[in-house]
Amino acid sequence: MFRAFSDPTQLRILNLLRAGELCVCDLTTVMDVPQPTASRHLAYLRRAGLVRARRSGVWSYYALVPPRSAFHRKLLDCLESCFRDVPELERDAERARRMNVRRGDCPA
């Protein structure tokens, strides 16, 4: 879990998923990264047990896994409070708001 929190791209993904499930297309748009980059980091986060994936047709949706331990809960709490003032995370959140990201509703 510490490795997942040490990678800037993975930290950005975790931060965006705090607000709820997102499709890969939403993540790539908000973060302005190529789809293979987002998918590679999402696969790592899945292996670390931090996110879960759900398929719906051709789209994959990702969400945070509910905390399984006190340690896991504290890491998520840290993401919420400790990184609140990290400029890149704030920019991502603001961009998602401006773009009116449609959580769980990718285009057909």
C-alpha positions, 0 to 999 in steps of 0.5 A: 500500500505504501508503494501505491501512495508513493507514486504520483499518478496512483495518488492522483487516481486514488484522490479522484476515486475518493468521490466515487466510481469513475470510468477509465475514460473519465480518469484519462480525461481529467488527468490528461494521461494516455489510456494505457498509462491509466490502465497500468496504474489501475492494475497496480492499485487493484493488485495492492487491494486499493481499488476494485474494477467493474466491467459494463460492456466495453467500459471498466469502472473503478472505485476504492475498496472499502477499508479492510483494516485500521491501517487501510482506513488511516491511509485513506484518511491521510489521502483526504486530509494530509494531501488536501493542499497538494496543488496537483490533486486540487487541480485534478479535483477542480478539473473533474468538477469543471468537466462535470465528470459523469460518474459511472456514465461513460458514453456508449 
